[in-house]
Structure formats: C-alpha cells, structure tokens
Amino acid sequence: MKLSARIAIVVTLASVLPLLVSSVFATRIATQNAVKSSEEILVRDASAMATFVETWTSGQVDALRGWTVPFRLGENPALQESLLRAILLAMPTVVSTVLVDSDGFPVGPAQFVTGEGRQIGDVRPVVTRARAESVVPRLPLSEALEARHAADLAGVAVATGDAVGEPYWPDGSNVPSLPMAVAGPHDTELVLGAEVSLADVGRLLAGQTTKDHAVALFSKKGTAVLGGQHRLLDPQRLIPLMGTGADSSFSYELADGTGVRGALARVPSTEWTVVVAEPAAIVDATSAEIRRRTVQVLVVAMLLALGLGAVVSRTLVGPVVDLRDSALAMAEGDIGRQVAVESTDELGQLGQAFNHMSRRIQADQVAIQEKNARIEAFNEELQQRIDQRTRELLEVQARLVQSGQLAAVAQLGAGLAHELNNPLSAILGLSQVLRARNPADPLLQRVEEQAARCREVVAAMLRLSAGEVDSGDTRVLDYVVVVREAMDLASAAFRQRGVALVLQEATEPAQIRVDPVTGGRVLAQILNALRAGLVEGASLTLSVRATDADAILEMTPDRPIALEGAKDDWMASGMNLWVARNLLDRMGARLEEDRLGWRVIFPRCAP
C-alpha cells in the first residue's frame, strides 16, 4: 500500500473513530431517555385522568348525600316526590331518582327526566319509566347500609352511608351510567338511589383521544366503560395488568404488527382503571431521527477526514517522490542532479540539503563519507522536527474532534427540547384544568409547578442551542411597538380563524418598561385566547391609551366572547391564562377581563 493511502487512512481513522464511539453511546443513551420520558409522561397522564374521574365521582356522591341530611322524609309521599324532583333539577348529571327501603323495594314512583318542562340548555336524554325503574336492582344498597352502620358506630352525629355501583349501559343509550345509593340518617330506613350519567367523563376522555392517543376507562371486571373501542387498545392484554393496583406502564404488539406503549392508573377509592396508550412509533421516530442525524455527522466527519488526509498525504509524499527520483538518478551516475525546492519547511530544507549534497559530491568525491555523516545527523534533527509537528497536528485534531462532539451534543439537546416541548405543554394544560376545578389540592399545585419548571428548562435549552441570549435588561418603549410585535405573532392564526385584527393608533405616546420579545409573546398568547372565543367574521380592535400612572391596551371585540365554547385553543381559553398572568405579574403588569373586552395594564414610564 502506498504511503499516501496509508497517511489518508490513518488520518481518517484518528478523526472518525473517537467520534464514532461517542456517537454510539450518545445515541443509545438518548434513545433510552426518550423511551423512559415517554413512559413517565403516559403514567402521569393516566394518573391525572384517574384523579379527575375519582374527583368527579366523589363530587356526585357528596351532592347526593347533601340532599339526605337536612330532610326527615318519614312517610310523606308528597315530600318524597318533591325531593326526587328537586334533585333532578339541581344536578345536571342525574337522569333518574328513586327512594327504596332497606330491602330494596321502591317507596313511591321513580322520578326521571321527561320532555315536559325541561330547562333551556338541559342536554340530558329523555328517560322512560322502564329505564328509571331498571336502576333499582343495580343499586349498591347493602354497601350503602353498611357504610351508614359503620358511621353510626363511629359516633358520627348525622350518620349516612353511600356507595357507587358498577357502570352499565341502559337500554337504548350509548352513554354509560352509574348507579349510586345514599342511605339517609339512622332514624329513617329510606335509601336514595340515582342513575348518574357518565356523559361529562365521556366528553373529557373523548377530548383527550385522537387517532394516535387512546384514553379509556375500565370497570373492575375489565369491561371497557368509555373509550374502549380505540384501535390501540387490546382488552385481552390489558385485563391481567389491571389487578396490580398500582400506576404502571406497559407495551405490547397488535395483531397487525403495530407496537403500543401506554400506562394504567387505578382510580382512587374505586376498582376502576384508566388506560392511556399511543403508538410506539412516536418514540421510535425520535430514536430514528437521532440515529439518522448521528449518521449524517459521522459521514460528514469521515469526508472531511478523508479530504484532510489526502491534502496531508499530497503535501508530504510529493517532495519525497521527487527526492526519490533524484536519488535513483544519482545512483545511475547523474552526479550533481538538482531537485526543485518550492517550500521553506522541513521538506524544502531537505531538498536544499540534497542539492547541496549533490553539488559537493560532484566537486569532491573524496568527502562523500564526511558529507554522509553530516546528512545522517541532519536527518535525525529533521525527524525530530517532523515528530514534533506530527504531535502538534494530533493535538489540533483532538481539539477538532472534541468540538465536533460538543456540536453533536448541542444539536441532540435541541432536538430533544423540541420533542419534549409539546407533551410538557399538554401536561401543564391538564394540570391547570384540574387546578381550576380543585384549587385547594396541593398535589395538583405541585404538578403544575414542576411542569412549568420543565417547560422553562426546555425553553432555555432551545434558546441556548439557537445562540440566543436571555437578557434580563428591559427598555423603555412605546406600548404600540410591543402591541405590533404581538399582532405579528398572532395575525396568521386570526386570518385562519376568519377574525379581523385592527390596531387603532394612539393619540399620545404611552411609554412602558418591558422586554419587547417577552412582552410581545405574552400579548400574543392573550390575543390567541380571545381569538378562540370569537366566531368567524368577528373583529377585535386594539387601542392604546395612557393615564397619569398607567399605559392601557384595550382589546374590544364587536361581539361577546364565548370562551367556554372555544375548541381550537384549549391550552389558553378557560384556563385564566395562568402563564400570561404570571409573566405580566413579573413585569409589574396585570390583566383585567370581562365579556365585553380585556385590558392589559402596564405602569407608565416618563418619556
């Protein structure tokens, strides 16, 4: 093998092998972390949904219990019927009510939702008497009586007992129901029974379900109550996992070869199970992208190393070949032959020495041995210089390899940050939903705080990988400049929605102290929340005015805002804009809102 080929191969291997080894380990670790992170997200998602189902069920039971405590029903049929009707009117989830004695026999007729006298907005189905009476044998009567007896033994002043039965599908209905029983105070033997519709829970689960994301609720018998028809769910494989009683992840392969990853979470105080699943290809795609980019980096590094090796080989081997040819010519008798010297480095000096040697041989054959001794000494010195330069080149190459590794890690971190940002935003949104319904729950507060912290870390990773500098310095700007920045960010979404966005120029400057990028993004989030509550054809007018102390941005729509019906921006609407409010609070600003319009108020700065 020629010297030039050996030099190119050595340079290439020295450059690529360390990068190859580090890339293999980095790819493996990144893939494992991606799978682990996906499993943790699925477990948290399932746990959050299980907590919601438990909270919703407990709320229904508490509401029913509240109707039994203040009444002593006795044997007054009119009072009993009025109570049952009042429950139907007060609880929008109850479709039928009935009073039974301790033996399970109805006391008076059952009350149920009929088509007569329905209130506006009541979406409950019309129930037949047969359906209302069919709930009686499903009532968990003995469990409710045992619960009341236990409360009575515990010395509870007003001892009641309640229990929730197994979900079932009433005849002719595609929405499952829950039978609930509440035993009244100990001085009466009456038990209040109710059929509670699971439509609210079904709508929530359906809202979280997509083609590639399944959310389902299973009963303690392993029957799919809600969402069980999703293509990713295989009840035969899930039922054995439901008996563990602990939140856990799982994976399996469907008959068509589709890999599935998911998680199960036990609904507290029940034996139901929430199942969340998604295709394994979602995580596998991330791993494949990591491997693809790693291969690209390796290919580029190998090409660069080959090019560098070829350049080094040509630089070193060319002069050596000329010297070889001249030496062979001298051996054949061409004494005094000269070589062309084109450089002043060690090889150029070697050529000059060769020429000098050739001239002295031609001038004085007698001094050949002395000259040879000098040449040998000079060659030793030259070899030392070559060795020193080679060591310097290797050190430079090592630094280049390290730089490539750092670049690969930064690129990998940016990719992971992009992949993590969407599920983190979903987690934060879910935690805000749950906190809005349970503001006093410390666990939900903790989940929300940790999700927000993770998202801030991901945002910092993205800014770092993009070379952005997060400066804490703020400037005094005209409020209109910040508003225009927000309009640029939100204009595309407004056009897609069909909502006009109009800026009314200010009559006088309103100076505020704010970072234009952060302020613009906060205002853009608020504008998107308003857009979600406006129908196509609506118009939103933005105007800036100043008072002695404040600079005020007024956002006035030409029609009422319906945030509760917004479906295309669920992360913003209905959540009180938690992130925007916190950022505004940090900037010394605040958000005021009503159904006629919203206002963002900043402290005014002197011009």
C-alpha positions as CSV (number, residue, x, y, z in Angstrom):
1,M,0.0,0.0,0.0
2,K,1.3,3.4,-0.9
3,L,2.4,5.9,1.7
4,S,-0.2,8.4,0.6
5,A,-3.0,5.9,1.1
6,R,-1.7,4.9,4.5
7,I,-1.5,8.5,5.6
8,A,-5.1,9.2,4.4
9,I,-6.4,6.1,6.2
10,V,-4.5,6.9,9.5
11,V,-5.8,10.5,9.5
12,T,-9.3,9.3,8.8
13,L,-9.4,6.7,11.5
14,A,-7.8,9.0,14.0
15,S,-10.5,11.6,13.3
16,V,-13.6,9.4,13.0
17,L,-13.1,6.5,15.5
18,P,-13.4,8.7,18.7
19,L,-16.5,10.4,17.2
20,L,-18.0,7.1,16.2
21,V,-17.6,5.6,19.7
22,S,-19.0,8.7,21.4
23,S,-21.9,8.9,19.0
24,V,-22.9,5.2,19.5
25,F,-23.0,5.7,23.3
26,A,-24.8,9.1,23.0
27,T,-27.4,7.7,20.6
28,R,-28.1,4.7,22.9
29,I,-28.5,6.9,25.9
30,A,-30.7,9.4,24.1
31,T,-32.9,6.6,22.8
32,Q,-33.3,5.1,26.3
33,N,-34.1,8.5,27.7
34,A,-36.7,9.2,25.1
35,V,-38.4,5.9,25.8
36,K,-38.3,6.5,29.6
37,S,-39.6,10.0,29.2
38,S,-42.5,8.8,27.1
39,E,-43.4,6.2,29.7
40,E,-43.3,8.7,32.5
41,I,-45.5,11.1,30.6
42,L,-48.0,8.4,29.9
43,V,-48.1,7.4,33.6
44,R,-48.6,11.0,34.6
45,D,-51.4,11.4,32.0
46,A,-53.2,8.3,33.2
47,S,-52.8,9.3,36.8
48,A,-54.2,12.8,36.1
49,M,-57.2,11.3,34.3
50,A,-57.8,8.8,37.2
51,T,-57.7,11.7,39.7
52,F,-60.3,13.5,37.7
53,V,-62.6,10.5,37.5
54,E,-62.3,10.0,41.3
55,T,-62.9,13.7,42.0
56,W,-65.9,13.8,39.7
57,T,-67.4,10.6,41.2
58,S,-66.9,11.8,44.8
59,G,-68.5,15.2,43.9
60,Q,-71.6,13.4,42.6
61,V,-71.8,11.3,45.8
62,D,-71.3,14.3,48.0
63,A,-74.0,16.2,46.2
64,L,-76.5,13.3,46.6
65,R,-75.5,12.9,50.3
66,G,-76.3,16.6,50.9
67,W,-79.9,16.0,50.0
68,T,-80.5,13.3,52.6
69,V,-79.0,15.1,55.6
70,P,-81.4,18.1,56.1
71,F,-84.6,16.1,55.4
72,R,-86.5,13.6,57.6
73,L,-88.7,12.0,54.9
74,G,-90.9,10.0,57.0
75,E,-93.9,8.6,55.1
76,N,-94.9,11.8,53.3
77,P,-95.2,10.9,49.6
78,A,-95.5,14.5,48.5
79,L,-92.3,15.4,50.3
80,Q,-90.6,12.4,48.9
81,E,-91.6,13.1,45.3
82,S,-90.6,16.8,45.7
83,L,-87.2,15.8,47.0
84,L,-86.6,13.5,44.0
85,R,-87.8,16.1,41.5
86,A,-85.6,18.8,43.2
87,I,-82.5,16.5,42.8
88,L,-83.2,16.1,39.1
89,L,-83.5,19.9,38.7
90,A,-80.4,20.7,40.8
91,M,-78.0,18.0,39.5
92,P,-77.5,18.1,35.7
93,T,-75.8,14.7,35.7
94,V,-78.7,12.8,37.3
95,V,-81.3,11.3,34.9
96,S,-83.5,9.4,37.4
97,T,-84.0,9.2,41.1
98,V,-85.8,6.7,43.4
99,L,-86.4,6.0,47.1
100,V,-86.2,2.4,48.3
101,D,-86.4,0.8,51.7
102,S,-83.7,-1.3,53.3
103,D,-84.9,-4.4,51.5
104,G,-84.6,-2.7,48.1
105,F,-88.3,-2.2,47.4
106,P,-89.2,1.2,45.8
107,V,-91.1,3.7,48.1
108,G,-93.2,5.6,45.7
109,P,-92.7,6.1,41.9
110,A,-89.3,6.9,40.4
111,Q,-88.7,10.4,39.1
112,F,-86.9,10.8,35.8
113,V,-86.1,13.3,33.0
114,T,-89.0,13.8,30.7
115,G,-89.6,16.0,27.7
116,E,-92.0,18.3,29.6
117,G,-90.8,21.4,31.5
118,R,-87.1,20.9,30.5
119,Q,-84.9,23.9,31.2
120,I,-83.0,25.6,28.4
121,G,-79.6,24.1,28.0
122,D,-80.5,20.7,29.6
123,V,-78.7,18.1,27.4
124,R,-79.8,15.1,29.3
125,P,-81.7,12.4,27.4
126,V,-85.4,11.8,27.9
127,V,-85.8,8.7,30.1
128,T,-88.6,6.2,30.2
129,R,-90.1,4.9,33.3
130,A,-88.8,1.4,32.5
131,R,-85.3,2.7,32.3
132,A,-85.7,4.6,35.6
133,E,-87.0,1.5,37.4
134,S,-84.2,-0.7,35.9
135,V,-81.7,1.1,38.1
136,V,-83.3,-0.3,41.3
137,P,-81.7,-3.8,41.2
138,R,-78.4,-2.2,40.3
139,L,-78.2,0.0,43.3
140,P,-75.3,-0.9,45.8
141,L,-77.9,-1.0,48.6
142,S,-76.0,-3.3,51.0
143,E,-72.8,-1.3,50.7
144,A,-74.6,2.0,51.4
145,L,-76.3,0.5,54.5
146,E,-73.0,-1.0,55.8
147,A,-71.3,2.4,55.3
148,R,-74.1,4.1,57.3
149,H,-73.8,1.5,60.1
150,A,-70.0,2.0,60.3
151,A,-70.5,5.8,60.5
152,D,-73.1,5.2,63.2
153,L,-70.7,3.0,65.2
154,A,-68.0,5.7,64.8
155,G,-70.2,8.2,66.6
156,V,-71.0,10.5,63.6
157,A,-73.7,12.9,64.6
158,V,-75.7,12.6,61.4
159,A,-74.6,9.1,60.2
160,T,-75.2,8.4,56.5
161,G,-73.8,5.9,54.1
162,D,-73.1,6.0,50.4
163,A,-71.8,3.6,47.7
164,V,-71.2,3.6,43.9
165,G,-72.2,0.6,41.8
166,E,-70.7,-0.8,38.6
167,P,-71.2,1.3,35.4
168,Y,-73.7,-0.1,32.9
169,W,-75.4,0.8,29.7
170,P,-79.1,1.5,30.0
171,D,-81.3,0.1,27.2
172,G,-81.3,2.3,24.1
173,S,-78.4,4.5,25.4
174,N,-74.9,4.8,24.1
175,V,-73.7,6.6,27.2
176,P,-73.0,4.5,30.3
177,S,-74.4,5.4,33.7
178,L,-73.5,4.9,37.4
179,P,-76.0,3.6,40.0
180,M,-75.4,5.4,43.3
181,A,-77.1,4.8,46.6
182,V,-77.1,7.1,49.7
183,A,-78.6,5.8,53.0
184,G,-80.3,8.5,54.9
185,P,-79.8,9.3,58.6
186,H,-80.1,6.4,61.1
187,D,-83.7,7.5,62.1
188,T,-85.0,6.5,58.7
189,E,-84.7,3.3,56.7
190,L,-85.0,5.0,53.3
191,V,-82.2,4.9,50.8
192,L,-81.9,7.4,48.0
193,G,-81.0,5.9,44.6
194,A,-79.9,7.7,41.5
195,E,-78.8,7.0,37.9
196,V,-75.9,9.3,37.2
197,S,-74.8,9.8,33.5
198,L,-71.2,9.5,32.7
199,A,-71.5,11.9,29.7
200,D,-69.2,14.5,31.3
201,V,-66.5,12.0,31.9
202,G,-67.0,10.6,28.4
203,R,-66.7,14.1,26.8
204,L,-63.4,14.7,28.7
205,L,-61.9,11.4,27.6
206,A,-63.1,11.9,24.1
207,G,-61.4,15.3,24.1
208,Q,-58.1,13.7,25.0
209,T,-58.5,10.9,22.5
210,T,-57.0,11.2,19.0
211,K,-56.1,8.7,16.3
212,D,-52.7,8.1,17.9
213,H,-53.7,8.7,21.5
214,A,-56.2,6.5,23.3
215,V,-57.7,7.2,26.7
216,A,-60.2,4.7,28.2
217,L,-61.9,3.8,31.5
218,F,-62.4,0.2,32.5
219,S,-64.5,-1.2,35.3
220,K,-63.2,-3.5,38.0
221,K,-64.4,-6.5,35.9
222,G,-62.2,-5.3,33.0
223,T,-65.2,-4.1,30.9
224,A,-64.5,-1.0,28.8
225,V,-66.8,1.7,30.1
226,L,-65.5,4.6,28.0
227,G,-63.1,4.7,25.0
228,G,-62.5,1.0,24.9
229,Q,-63.1,0.8,21.1
230,H,-59.9,2.6,20.2
231,R,-57.7,0.7,17.7
232,L,-54.7,0.8,20.1
233,L,-56.4,-0.9,23.0
234,D,-56.4,-4.7,23.4
235,P,-58.6,-5.6,26.4
236,Q,-57.3,-9.2,26.5
237,R,-53.8,-7.9,27.2
238,L,-54.9,-5.1,29.5
239,I,-57.1,-7.1,31.9
240,P,-54.3,-9.1,33.5
241,L,-52.4,-5.8,34.2
242,M,-55.4,-4.1,35.9
243,G,-55.1,-6.3,39.0
244,T,-51.8,-4.9,40.1
245,G,-53.4,-1.9,41.8
246,A,-50.5,0.5,41.1
247,D,-49.8,3.0,38.3
248,S,-47.5,1.3,35.7
249,S,-46.5,1.4,32.1
250,F,-46.9,-1.4,29.6
251,S,-46.2,-2.3,26.0
252,Y,-47.4,-4.9,23.5
253,E,-47.9,-5.5,19.8
254,L,-51.2,-5.6,18.0
255,A,-52.2,-8.3,15.5
256,D,-51.3,-6.0,12.6
257,G,-47.8,-5.5,14.0
258,T,-48.4,-2.1,15.4
259,G,-46.4,-1.5,18.6
260,V,-48.2,0.1,21.5
261,R,-46.9,1.8,24.7
262,G,-49.2,3.0,27.4
263,A,-49.9,3.3,31.1
264,L,-52.6,2.3,33.6
265,A,-53.7,4.2,36.7
266,R,-56.1,3.0,39.4
267,V,-59.0,5.4,40.1
268,P,-58.7,6.2,43.9
269,S,-61.4,4.8,46.2
270,T,-62.7,2.6,43.3
271,E,-61.6,-0.5,41.4
272,W,-61.7,1.2,38.0
273,T,-58.7,1.7,35.9
274,V,-57.8,4.5,33.4
275,V,-55.7,3.3,30.4
276,V,-53.7,5.7,28.2
277,A,-51.9,4.3,25.1
278,E,-50.1,5.6,22.0
279,P,-48.2,4.0,19.1
280,A,-44.6,3.0,19.9
281,A,-43.7,4.5,16.6
282,I,-44.0,8.0,18.1
283,V,-41.0,7.4,20.4
284,D,-39.3,5.2,17.8
285,A,-39.4,8.1,15.3
286,T,-37.5,10.2,17.8
287,S,-34.9,7.5,18.1
288,A,-34.7,7.0,14.4
289,E,-34.2,10.8,13.9
290,I,-31.4,10.7,16.5
291,R,-29.7,7.8,14.7
292,R,-30.1,9.5,11.3
293,R,-28.5,12.7,12.4
294,T,-25.7,10.8,14.1
295,V,-25.0,9.0,10.8
296,Q,-25.1,12.3,9.0
297,V,-22.5,13.8,11.4
298,L,-20.3,10.7,11.0
299,V,-20.5,10.8,7.2
300,V,-19.6,14.5,7.1
301,A,-16.7,13.9,9.6
302,M,-15.4,11.0,7.5
303,L,-15.5,13.0,4.3
304,L,-13.7,15.9,6.0
305,A,-11.1,13.5,7.4
306,L,-10.5,11.9,4.0
307,G,-10.1,15.3,2.4
308,L,-7.6,16.3,5.1
309,G,-5.7,13.0,4.8
310,A,-5.5,13.5,1.0
311,V,-4.1,17.0,1.5
312,V,-1.6,16.0,4.1
313,S,-0.6,13.0,2.0
314,R,0.0,15.1,-1.1
315,T,2.0,17.7,0.8
316,L,4.3,15.1,2.4
317,V,4.6,12.5,-0.4
318,G,5.1,14.8,-3.4
319,P,8.5,16.2,-2.4
320,V,9.6,12.8,-1.2
321,V,8.9,11.3,-4.6
322,D,11.0,14.0,-6.3
323,L,13.8,13.2,-3.9
324,R,13.5,9.5,-4.6
325,D,13.7,10.0,-8.3
326,S,16.8,12.3,-8.0
327,A,18.5,9.8,-5.7
328,L,17.9,7.0,-8.2
329,A,19.3,9.1,-11.0
330,M,22.4,9.8,-8.9
331,A,22.8,6.1,-8.3
332,E,22.8,5.6,-12.1
333,G,25.6,8.2,-12.4
334,D,23.8,11.5,-12.7
335,I,26.1,13.3,-10.2
336,G,25.1,16.9,-9.5
337,R,21.4,16.4,-10.2
338,Q,19.3,19.1,-8.5
339,V,15.7,19.0,-7.2
340,A,13.2,21.8,-7.4
341,V,12.7,23.5,-4.0
342,E,9.2,25.0,-3.7
343,S,8.8,25.5,0.1
344,T,10.8,26.6,3.1
345,D,9.5,23.9,5.5
346,E,11.3,20.8,6.6
347,L,10.8,19.1,3.2
348,G,12.1,22.2,1.4
349,Q,15.1,22.2,3.7
350,L,15.6,18.6,2.9
351,G,15.6,19.4,-0.9
352,Q,18.2,22.1,-0.3
353,A,20.3,19.7,1.6
354,F,20.0,17.2,-1.2
355,N,21.1,19.8,-3.8
356,H,24.0,20.8,-1.6
357,M,25.0,17.2,-1.2
358,S,24.8,16.6,-4.9
359,R,27.0,19.6,-5.7
360,R,29.6,18.6,-3.1
361,I,29.7,15.0,-4.4
362,Q,30.2,16.4,-7.9
363,A,33.0,18.8,-6.6
364,D,34.7,16.4,-4.3
365,Q,34.1,12.6,-4.3
366,V,36.7,12.2,-1.6
367,A,34.5,13.9,1.0
368,I,31.5,11.7,0.4
369,Q,31.7,9.8,3.8
370,E,32.0,13.1,5.7
371,K,29.1,14.5,3.9
372,N,27.1,11.3,4.5
373,A,27.8,11.7,8.3
374,R,26.5,15.2,8.2
375,I,23.4,14.2,6.2
376,E,22.6,11.5,8.8
377,A,22.9,14.0,11.6
378,F,20.7,16.4,9.8
379,N,18.2,13.7,9.0
380,E,17.9,12.9,12.7
381,E,17.2,16.5,13.5
382,L,14.7,16.6,10.7
383,Q,12.9,13.5,12.0
384,Q,12.7,15.1,15.4
385,R,11.0,18.2,13.9
386,I,8.7,16.0,11.9
387,D,7.7,14.1,15.0
388,Q,7.2,17.4,16.9
389,R,5.0,18.7,14.1
390,T,3.0,15.4,14.0
391,R,2.3,15.7,17.7
392,E,1.1,19.2,17.2
393,L,-1.2,18.1,14.4
394,L,-2.6,15.3,16.5
395,E,-3.3,17.8,19.4
396,V,-5.1,20.1,16.9
397,Q,-7.1,17.1,15.6
398,A,-8.1,16.1,19.1
399,R,-9.5,19.6,19.7
400,L,-11.4,19.4,16.4
401,V,-12.9,16.0,17.5
402,Q,-13.9,17.5,20.8
403,S,-15.5,20.5,19.1
404,G,-17.5,18.1,16.8
405,Q,-18.6,16.1,19.8
406,L,-19.8,19.3,21.6
407,A,-21.7,20.4,18.5
408,A,-23.3,16.9,18.2
409,V,-24.4,17.1,21.8
410,A,-25.8,20.6,21.4
411,Q,-27.7,19.5,18.3
412,L,-29.0,16.5,20.1
413,G,-30.2,18.6,23.1
414,A,-32.0,21.0,20.7
415,G,-33.8,18.0,19.1
416,L,-34.8,16.6,22.5
417,A,-36.0,20.0,23.6
418,H,-38.3,20.3,20.6
419,E,-39.7,16.8,21.1
420,L,-40.4,17.4,24.8
421,N,-42.0,20.8,24.4
422,N,-45.4,19.6,23.1
423,P,-46.0,16.9,25.8
424,L,-44.8,19.3,28.5
425,S,-47.3,21.9,27.3
426,A,-50.1,19.3,27.4
427,I,-49.1,18.3,31.0
428,L,-49.2,21.9,32.0
429,G,-52.6,22.4,30.4
430,L,-54.1,19.4,32.1
431,S,-52.7,20.5,35.5
432,Q,-54.3,23.9,35.0
433,V,-57.6,22.3,34.2
434,L,-57.5,20.2,37.3
435,R,-56.4,23.1,39.5
436,A,-59.2,25.2,38.1
437,R,-61.6,22.5,39.4
438,N,-59.7,21.7,42.5
439,P,-57.8,24.9,43.5
440,A,-57.1,23.7,47.1
441,D,-55.4,20.5,46.0
442,P,-51.6,20.8,46.9
443,L,-50.7,17.8,44.7
444,L,-52.1,19.5,41.6
445,Q,-50.3,22.7,42.5
446,R,-47.1,20.7,42.7
447,V,-47.7,19.0,39.3
448,E,-48.3,22.4,37.8
449,E,-45.2,23.9,39.3
450,Q,-43.0,21.1,38.1
451,A,-44.4,21.1,34.6
452,A,-43.9,24.9,34.4
453,R,-40.3,24.4,35.6
454,C,-39.7,21.7,33.0
455,R,-41.0,23.9,30.2
456,E,-38.7,26.8,31.3
457,V,-35.8,24.4,31.2
458,V,-36.8,23.3,27.7
459,A,-37.1,26.9,26.6
460,A,-33.7,27.7,27.9
461,M,-32.3,24.7,26.0
462,L,-33.8,26.0,22.8
463,R,-32.5,29.5,23.3
464,L,-29.1,28.2,24.1
465,S,-29.0,25.9,21.0
466,A,-30.2,28.8,18.8
467,G,-27.5,31.1,20.1
468,E,-30.0,33.5,21.7
469,V,-29.0,35.3,24.9
470,D,-31.7,35.7,27.5
471,S,-31.0,39.2,28.8
472,G,-32.7,40.5,31.9
473,D,-32.3,44.1,30.8
474,T,-35.5,45.9,29.7
475,R,-36.0,49.1,27.7
476,V,-38.4,52.0,27.7
477,L,-40.6,51.5,24.7
478,D,-43.8,52.9,23.2
479,Y,-46.6,50.4,24.1
480,V,-47.7,50.5,20.5
481,V,-44.4,48.9,19.4
482,V,-45.0,45.9,21.7
483,V,-48.6,45.6,20.5
484,R,-47.4,45.5,16.9
485,E,-45.0,42.7,17.8
486,A,-47.8,40.7,19.3
487,M,-50.0,41.3,16.3
488,D,-47.3,40.0,14.0
489,L,-47.1,36.8,16.1
490,A,-50.9,36.3,16.2
491,S,-52.0,37.6,12.8
492,A,-51.7,34.2,11.0
493,A,-53.9,32.5,13.5
494,F,-56.5,35.3,13.3
495,R,-56.6,35.1,9.5
496,Q,-57.0,31.3,9.6
497,R,-59.9,31.7,12.1
498,G,-61.5,34.4,10.0
499,V,-61.3,37.1,12.7
500,A,-60.2,40.6,11.9
501,L,-57.5,42.2,14.0
502,V,-57.5,46.0,13.9
503,L,-55.0,48.4,15.6
504,Q,-56.3,51.8,16.5
505,E,-53.4,54.2,16.6
506,A,-52.8,56.0,19.9
507,T,-53.3,59.8,20.1
508,E,-50.4,60.2,22.5
509,P,-47.3,58.1,23.3
510,A,-47.6,55.6,26.2
511,Q,-44.1,54.6,27.4
512,I,-43.6,51.3,29.3
513,R,-40.5,49.4,30.6
514,V,-40.6,45.9,29.0
515,D,-38.5,43.4,27.1
516,P,-40.1,43.6,23.6
517,V,-39.8,39.9,22.8
518,T,-41.2,38.7,26.1
519,G,-43.9,41.3,26.2
520,G,-44.9,40.6,22.6
521,R,-45.2,36.8,23.3
522,V,-47.4,37.4,26.4
523,L,-49.7,39.7,24.5
524,A,-49.8,37.2,21.6
525,Q,-51.0,34.5,24.0
526,I,-53.8,36.7,25.3
527,L,-54.8,37.6,21.7
528,N,-54.9,33.9,20.8
529,A,-57.1,33.2,23.8
530,L,-59.5,35.9,22.6
531,R,-59.4,34.6,19.1
532,A,-60.5,31.2,20.4
533,G,-63.7,32.8,21.8
534,L,-64.7,34.6,18.6
535,V,-66.6,33.2,15.7
536,E,-65.7,33.6,12.0
537,G,-66.4,37.1,10.8
538,A,-65.8,38.8,14.2
539,S,-63.5,41.8,14.7
540,L,-61.1,42.6,17.5
541,T,-60.0,46.2,17.9
542,L,-56.8,47.1,19.8
543,S,-56.3,50.6,21.2
544,V,-53.6,52.1,23.5
545,R,-54.3,54.9,25.8
546,A,-52.4,56.5,28.7
547,T,-53.4,57.8,32.2
548,D,-51.3,59.6,34.7
549,A,-50.0,56.3,36.1
550,D,-50.8,53.5,33.6
551,A,-50.5,52.6,30.0
552,I,-53.6,50.6,29.0
553,L,-54.1,48.2,26.0
554,E,-57.8,47.7,25.4
555,M,-58.9,44.7,23.3
556,T,-62.6,45.2,22.3
557,P,-64.5,42.6,20.2
558,D,-67.5,43.6,18.1
559,R,-69.5,40.7,19.7
560,P,-69.5,38.8,23.0
561,I,-66.6,36.4,23.7
562,A,-67.6,32.8,24.2
563,L,-64.5,31.2,25.8
564,E,-66.4,28.2,27.1
565,G,-67.2,27.1,23.6
566,A,-63.7,27.6,22.2
567,K,-62.2,24.4,20.9
568,D,-59.2,25.3,18.8
569,D,-57.2,26.9,21.7
570,W,-57.9,24.8,24.8
571,M,-54.5,25.5,26.2
572,A,-55.3,29.2,26.5
573,S,-59.1,29.6,26.8
574,G,-60.8,28.8,30.0
575,M,-57.6,28.4,32.0
576,N,-57.4,32.0,33.2
577,L,-54.2,32.4,31.2
578,W,-52.1,31.2,34.1
579,V,-48.7,31.6,32.2
580,A,-49.5,35.1,30.8
581,R,-50.7,36.3,34.2
582,N,-47.5,35.1,35.9
583,L,-45.3,36.8,33.3
584,L,-47.3,40.0,33.5
585,D,-47.0,40.0,37.3
586,R,-43.2,39.6,37.0
587,M,-43.2,42.7,34.7
588,G,-45.3,44.7,37.1
589,A,-48.4,44.5,34.8
590,R,-51.8,42.9,35.1
591,L,-54.7,41.5,33.0
592,E,-58.3,42.6,33.5
593,E,-61.1,40.8,31.6
594,D,-64.8,40.7,31.2
595,R,-67.2,39.5,28.4
596,L,-67.1,42.9,26.7
597,G,-63.3,43.1,26.4
598,W,-59.9,42.6,28.0
599,R,-57.3,45.1,29.2
600,V,-53.5,44.7,29.8
601,I,-52.2,47.4,32.1
602,F,-48.5,48.4,32.5
603,P,-47.1,51.0,34.8
604,R,-46.4,54.1,32.7
605,C,-42.8,55.4,32.4
606,A,-41.8,59.0,31.8
607,P,-40.9,59.7,28.2
